[in-house]
Amino acid sequence: MDFEDSQEEAAYRAEARGWLEANAAPFARRNAELKADPCARLQVGKAWQALKARAGYASITLPREVGGGGGTPLHEVIYRQEEGRYGLPTDFFGIGLGMCIPTIVHRGTEAQRQRYVTNAIRGETVWCQLFSEPAAGSDLAGLRTRATRGGEGWVIEGQKVWTTVAHLADFGIVLTRTDPTVPKHRGLTMFIVDMKTPGVDVRPIRQLSGETEFNEVFFQAVRVPDENRIGNVGDGWNVALTTLMFERASAGKGLGFAGSPEILRLARQVDLGSGPAIDDQRVRERIADMWINEQALRLLSARALTALSKGEVPGPEQSINKLVEASHGQQAAYIAMDLLGEAGALTHAELGDDWRKIERSWTWGAAMRIAGGSDEILRNIIAERVLGLPGDIRPDKDIAFNQLSG
């Protein structure tokens, strides 16, 4: 397990850091000024993405011939680590460039690659991923959105939910059921859908944090040409697995939650009546537990980075990171709120900007224990694919979807 950059990696990091120092500050400042206006932030994000594309820092792992950087997964991780210091408007493009566009590059047609990839890398288009449904979240293969033949194309009917940035997206990739007479994993097909097509109805979901990042998306007789199909008819599950594989590129990015440094700083400031909170043995024990978890996460991330540096792909053990980090963020928020007592129910408007990270950990901690694989699903993955324990009994795997009850 390597904890330091190789000579080549250190050189790449220095180059990326120098470029960011020369270019990032104005975009970061404008992003902070516009934090309450997503549409205005998007325009700043598009300008930043275009600048990155010209410098070769947009979609670093994609081939140069489609506008990518032609680099390695580790180059991507290094750049993300450096860029993450600035607070830049990159959130609009994470799903598209991290999952949708790589899927088109690897599983799409040449015509699809020519039409969609370069524009997305330059920040000219925003993409969303239309997978989850009200009755198909963790069990994605149970989705009910239908695509049926209509003329020379397809007609999509159904509903998706928790679709990130769908309200701002130009295009999306949608997983549909095209054959309900076969077992649920075999009757799926993926399409590219223009989000401005008649019949696409996007309804933002107001979150506890006050944001509207997620959406419900309804498809009512939405016509999609067959040329927008990704992969063969009925092979959508394998295409979807390709999409989900690219989530591994997020290694080293983290969720941005509060941790032991924030709680330690707060404990030094808070007086419990008997003295500073940091002198209380119970508080010290909880901070120590957090620090131990963080060191374990750091070591797991180092293992993933070592694999990437050797040209390997991190395995299913990366599920441990997400499982621990999401609940860890929640626990940090709980401790902070406990330390402040009744005042812990206040927001950053009353407690100051330092409280924003605690707020995010509390409001997003619960969400991240569901999004991207619920705790229960991740525990199954760890049990079956990391520890080698017997798999769950899955009685429906060989039954036609239209024969399943419910």
Buried (B, 14 or more C-beta within 10 A) or exposed (E): EEEEBEEEBEEBBEBBBEBBEEBBEEBBEBBEEBEEEBEBBBBBBBBBBBBBBEBBBBBBBBEEEBBBBBBBBBBBBBBBBBBBEBBBBBBBBBBBBBBBBBBBBBBBBEEBBEBBBBBBBBBEBBBBBBBBBEEBBBEBBBBBBBBEEEEEBBBBBBBBBBBBBBBBBBBBBBBBBBBBEBBBBBBBBBBBBBBEEEEBEBEBBEEEEEEBBBBBBBBEEBBBEEEBBBBEBBBBBBBBEBBBBBBBBBBBBBBEBBBBEBBBEBBEEBEBEEEEBBEBEEBBEBBEBBBEBBEBBEEBBBBBBBBBBEEEEBEEBBBBBBBBBBBBBBBBBBBBBBBBEEEBEEEBEEBEEEBEBBBBBBBBBBBBBBBBBBBEBBBBBBBBBBEEEEEEEEEBEEEBBEEEEE
